[in-house]
């Protein structure tokens, strides 16, 4: 499967970015690709062997799915490696740069439209950036 990389620069401290990325109360505020979707629940055991499950669904209830997997590596405020429920790999890196934090996600695409996946994951990162920058 092809790999896709998306990236965003967040103008916030590394502590704030890490918390916004990993704490369920924050994940539910940004983990969706468009305004007609939301993330009503998130569970996150951020330990090696721990699992995560973030519910993503249309606000009208017409469709939804659980984004879930298992953590393979957790380097706080630096790197997360996970395997999704369908076996695909995801890597997230956090790097301080010029008073901001670069968040880079690389993931194995599924069999669906690769460009649509890139756009969706980038849109989620845009939501993340907005939330992390606005969160005190």
Helices and strands as residue ranges (DSSP letters): E 3-10, H 14-22, H 24-30, E 37-44, E 51-58, E 64-75, E 79-84, E 89-97, E 100-108, H 114-134
